[in-house]
Amino acid sequence: MSYDLVVWVGKRPADAAEADERYEEVMDLLESNADNTPPNARLVAYGAALVRRWPELDDAFDSPWVVSPLIADAVGDVFPFSIDSSRADEVAPYAARLAAEQGLICYDPQEGALRP
């Protein structure tokens, strides 16, 4: 099973309702982006920082705990990624803190909430 997080560039939602609404908007944008706009440089840097912390997040290591290459699904200002649920307790809090440090928004669809 996988554990999903979605990170995006933008203004932090003011409350849970706005976060849920914005999450739906960014996922619709992601799905409708037929031209596959290259990912925002800030998101690429974020993904690279995660891989520096956990090299096994990069599928080049044939890791059992990534679903696809970490940055492969990022489009424009949206970066959804999945990790194996067995590592979620370790990776998700770090990923959320790193996003906040870099001025990015991190949303946890399993909990339906912003992190942190």
N, C-alpha and C positions, 0 to 999 in steps of 0.2 A: 504494500500500500504506500501511497505517496502523501506527502504533506505539502500543501501549496502556500506560496506567498506571492503577493503582487506588489511591486514597487513601482512608483511613478514619480515623475517630475511635476511639481505644481504647488499650489497653496494648500496647506494642511486644512482639512475639513474642520469645522468648528465643533461638531458633535457627531454622535453615532449615526443619526439619521442622514446627515450630510455625507458622512463617510460611506454609508451603504449606497447612497445615490451616486456618488462619484465613482465608486467601484463599478457599479453597473455601467456607467458611462464609459469608463476606460476599457472595460471588457468588450463593450459594443464597438468601440473604436478599434480595438485590437482585431476583432473578428472581421470588421469591414475594411480593413486596410489592405486592399488587394495589391497595391504597389510595393508592399513590404519596405516602407520607409526605413532606412538604416537607424539603428538605435542611437538615442541621444548619447553623446560622449560621456556624460555623467553616469549613465547607467552602465556603460561599458566599463568605466573605471570602478564602479561599484562591484560588478561581477568579477573583475580582475582581483579586487581586494578579497572577495570571498574565496576565490581559488588560491590566492596566496596563503590564506589562513588554513584552508582545507584543500590541498591539491587534488585530493580524490573527488572533489566536486566536478572536476573537468573530466569529461568522458574519455579523454585520451588515455586515462589510467584504467579504462574498462571497469569503472567502479560500479558496484551493484546498487549504490544509493543515489544515483542521479537518473532522471528520466530521459533527458536529452542533453546535448552540450549546454552548459549553464546559460550562456548568453544567446543561444540560438533562437529562442522564442521572443526575444526583445524586439519591439517595433516602435520606432519613434520615441515617445516619452513613456512607454509602458514596458515593464519587464516582469512577466510572470515566470515563476520557476517552481519546480517540484523537487523535493528531496525524499529519500526513503523515510517513512514514518519512524523507523527505529533510531534515526539521528535527529529527529525534530526537536527534542528537548534540549539538545546541545546547539544545533545550528540556528533555529528560528530566533531565539532571543538575541544572539550575536548579530544575525542578519538585520534584525529590527533596529538594534542600537547603531549599527554601522550606517543604516539608511538615515536615521535621525541625525547622526554626526555629519553626514554629507548633504543634509537639507532635502532629503527625499522622503516621500510618503511610503509607508509600509502597511499593507492591509492583509489581514489573516482571514481568508474566506471561511475556514473551518469554524472560527469563533465569531465571524461577522463583525470584526472589530479592527480598529487601528492598532498597530504595535509601534512603539511602546506607548 
